[in-house]
Amino acid sequence: MAGVAAAAALAPAGSVILLEMERTLAFHTTGRSAALFVANYGGRASRPLAHASLGFLESPPEGAADAPLLSDRGALWLAGPEQMDHLQRLADEGETSGAGSRLVDSDEVLRLVPALRPERVAGGLYEPSARDIDVAALHQAHVRIARRHGAEIRLSSPVRSIARSGAGWRLSTPLEDIEAPVVVNASGAWGDEVAELAGIAPVGLQPMRRTAFMVPGDVAYSAWPMVVDVDHRFYFRPDGSQLLCSLAEEVPDTPGDPKPRMEDVALAIERINQATNLEVRTVNSQWTGLRTFAPDGEMVIGEEPTAPGFFWLVGQGGTGIMTSPAYGALLANQVLGTPLSPSLLDAGVDPETTTPSRFR
Ligand SMILES: Cc1cc2nc3c(=O)[nH]c(=O)nc-3n(C[C@H](O)[C@H](O)[C@H](O)COP(=O)(O)OP(=O)(O)OC[C@H]3O[C@@H](n4cnc5c(N)ncnc54)[C@H](O)[C@@H]3O)c2cc1C
């Protein structure tokens, strides 16, 4: 998502080549998300990027998408009697980030999701404006905009070396060498490894596993919001006639193609069955993705101070889908040296909070 968002934002200003090591785009984390827009989520510095993305998500540029990118969902954080303090803290964060969320009592929680067990519910925090994202359509929207402006996308093209060439760079893949004045490192979990190819010190990215899976549901559940345990011990949400579920785990891993662990799926099912009367027993499909974080949990967007012409676009963590239009725009502002676009300014985006310089 980061690569195509950057390509879409940069292509109108010049020539762009996107190099992807896999045979298809979105094979890694981007194809493995929970597909949600939730304003009260993610790092403090990154939150304005979600607000700044809404304009694009609600009304994509002409011809970029054939159907709406967002659909109504809502998000409901759930607290048992011993978790009410945590709920208040989350409500305060929601208030600060303008999420429009409100505390609701146990009756309203049970009205929103009747399958919850009353004895497990003390209260909730409801964010009605949370939305489902059509991730494939959003990804395709960035691809369409990039291609319309002449960007080239090269698949099966792992970048193996990055060397200085005059004032710019020479990148090598097994198929070709490419000269470019500017390199954007949008390689997700591999961000530090790709920087090291260019002789640049890592920023300390940490990929974290998160597993999701589908279980049989019912179209009768389709109006439920996403339900998230306030301590992130599990979440679930309707997805057509299925439920998308997760343990919401954050377990350090290394860059790669992680596979689900049976015990993580089993633990999530146990917790969901304790909280609800859904009696989940079977799993239709399962996957694991890497949510990659910088040491302070915020995105890393901007020029490497020790290597002019090398730009970072990594550390999207758990919000790299819903913030993609805005971080693409911010990256383009940085590369082109243009003033922040009005949508970023209005949302309160501050490039100082995401600059790689904070690690140098
Ligand atoms: C279970 C789960 C739920 C999530 N839910 C949400 C959600 O609801 N909302 C949300 O906004 N976000 C969510 N996320 C987070 C979101 O998916 C990520 O933030 C986002 O996909 C990161 O995109 P990316 O482009 O940085 O990474 P990736 O999609 O991993 O892309 C990086 C790309 O770089 C390529 N690459 C690496 N090294 C090289 C090289 N040397 N040469 C060429 N190519 C290379 C890789 O092949 C890969 O395709 C979730 C993630 C998970 C795992």
The ligand as an SDF file (V2000), in Angstrom:
LIG
                    3D

 53 58  0  0  0  0  0  0  0  0999 V2000
   -4.0660   -8.6920   10.8780 C   0  0  0  0  0  0  0  0  0  0  0  0
   -3.8160   -7.2580   10.4420 C   0  0  0  0  0  0  0  0  0  0  0  0
   -4.8460   -6.3370   10.5140 C   0  0  0  0  0  0  0  0  0  0  0  0
   -4.6640   -5.0260   10.0690 C   0  0  0  0  0  0  0  0  0  0  0  0
   -5.7420   -4.1930   10.0560 N   0  0  0  0  0  0  0  0  0  0  0  0
   -5.6140   -2.9300    9.5600 C   0  0  0  0  0  0  0  0  0  0  0  0
   -6.7520   -2.0810    9.4660 C   0  0  0  0  0  0  0  0  0  0  0  0
   -7.8690   -2.4740    9.8220 O   0  0  0  0  0  0  0  0  0  0  0  0
   -6.5790   -0.8220    8.9640 N   0  0  0  0  0  0  0  0  0  0  0  0
   -5.3430   -0.3640    8.5630 C   0  0  0  0  0  0  0  0  0  0  0  0
   -5.2440    0.7840    8.1290 O   0  0  0  0  0  0  0  0  0  0  0  0
   -4.2530   -1.1660    8.6290 N   0  0  0  0  0  0  0  0  0  0  0  0
   -4.3590   -2.4320    9.1140 C   0  0  0  0  0  0  0  0  0  0  0  0
   -3.2580   -3.2540    9.1860 N   0  0  0  0  0  0  0  0  0  0  0  0
   -1.9420   -2.6900    8.8620 C   0  0  0  0  0  0  0  0  0  0  0  0
   -1.7080   -2.5650    7.3760 C   0  0  0  0  0  0  0  0  0  0  0  0
   -2.0320   -3.7920    6.7490 O   0  0  0  0  0  0  0  0  0  0  0  0
   -0.2310   -2.1910    7.1470 C   0  0  0  0  0  0  0  0  0  0  0  0
    0.0830   -1.0150    7.8730 O   0  0  0  0  0  0  0  0  0  0  0  0
    0.0440   -1.9090    5.6600 C   0  0  0  0  0  0  0  0  0  0  0  0
   -0.4490   -2.9470    4.8520 O   0  0  0  0  0  0  0  0  0  0  0  0
    1.5410   -1.7440    5.4380 C   0  0  0  0  0  0  0  0  0  0  0  0
    1.7510   -1.5620    4.0610 O   0  0  0  0  0  0  0  0  0  0  0  0
    3.2140   -1.5790    3.4520 P   0  0  0  0  0  0  0  0  0  0  0  0
    3.0800   -1.2560    1.9990 O   0  0  0  0  0  0  0  0  0  0  0  0
    4.1060   -0.7610    4.3040 O   0  0  0  0  0  0  0  0  0  0  0  0
    3.7280   -3.0950    3.6640 O   0  0  0  0  0  0  0  0  0  0  0  0
    3.6440   -4.3780    2.7110 P   0  0  0  0  0  0  0  0  0  0  0  0
    2.2480   -4.5830    2.2320 O   0  0  0  0  0  0  0  0  0  0  0  0
    4.2630   -5.5160    3.4660 O   0  0  0  0  0  0  0  0  0  0  0  0
    4.5180   -3.9850    1.4670 O   0  0  0  0  0  0  0  0  0  0  0  0
    5.9080   -3.9470    1.4880 C   0  0  0  0  0  0  0  0  0  0  0  0
    6.3500   -4.4850    0.1440 C   0  0  0  0  0  0  0  0  0  0  0  0
    7.7780   -4.3170   -0.0220 O   0  0  0  0  0  0  0  0  0  0  0  0
    8.2190   -5.4000   -0.8190 C   0  0  0  0  0  0  0  0  0  0  0  0
    9.6800   -5.5210   -0.6660 N   0  0  0  0  0  0  0  0  0  0  0  0
   10.3860   -5.7460    0.4700 C   0  0  0  0  0  0  0  0  0  0  0  0
   11.7140   -5.7850    0.2140 N   0  0  0  0  0  0  0  0  0  0  0  0
   11.8550   -5.5540   -1.1270 C   0  0  0  0  0  0  0  0  0  0  0  0
   12.9960   -5.4630   -1.9890 C   0  0  0  0  0  0  0  0  0  0  0  0
   14.2530   -5.5950   -1.5420 N   0  0  0  0  0  0  0  0  0  0  0  0
   12.7620   -5.2180   -3.3020 N   0  0  0  0  0  0  0  0  0  0  0  0
   11.4960   -5.0640   -3.8010 C   0  0  0  0  0  0  0  0  0  0  0  0
   10.3850   -5.1530   -3.0040 N   0  0  0  0  0  0  0  0  0  0  0  0
   10.5680   -5.3870   -1.6940 C   0  0  0  0  0  0  0  0  0  0  0  0
    7.4590   -6.5860   -0.2290 C   0  0  0  0  0  0  0  0  0  0  0  0
    7.4290   -7.6750   -1.1220 O   0  0  0  0  0  0  0  0  0  0  0  0
    6.0830   -5.9860    0.0120 C   0  0  0  0  0  0  0  0  0  0  0  0
    5.2020   -6.1930   -1.0600 O   0  0  0  0  0  0  0  0  0  0  0  0
   -3.3890   -4.5860    9.5950 C   0  0  0  0  0  0  0  0  0  0  0  0
   -2.3460   -5.5190    9.5210 C   0  0  0  0  0  0  0  0  0  0  0  0
   -2.5520   -6.8400    9.9330 C   0  0  0  0  0  0  0  0  0  0  0  0
   -1.4290   -7.8300    9.8130 C   0  0  0  0  0  0  0  0  0  0  0  0
  1  2  1  0
  2  3  1  0
  2 52  2  0
  3  4  2  0
  4  5  1  0
  4 50  1  0
  5  6  2  0
  6  7  1  0
  6 13  1  0
  7  8  2  0
  7  9  1  0
  9 10  1  0
 10 11  2  0
 10 12  1  0
 12 13  2  0
 13 14  1  0
 14 15  1  0
 14 50  1  0
 15 16  1  0
 16 17  1  0
 16 18  1  0
 18 19  1  0
 18 20  1  0
 20 21  1  0
 20 22  1  0
 22 23  1  0
 23 24  1  0
 24 25  2  0
 24 26  1  0
 24 27  1  0
 27 28  1  0
 28 29  2  0
 28 30  1  0
 28 31  1  0
 31 32  1  0
 32 33  1  0
 33 34  1  0
 33 48  1  0
 34 35  1  0
 35 36  1  0
 35 46  1  0
 36 37  1  0
 36 45  1  0
 37 38  2  0
 38 39  1  0
 39 40  1  0
 39 45  2  0
 40 41  1  0
 40 42  2  0
 42 43  1  0
 43 44  2  0
 44 45  1  0
 46 47  1  0
 46 48  1  0
 48 49  1  0
 50 51  2  0
 51 52  1  0
 52 53  1  0
M  END
$$$$
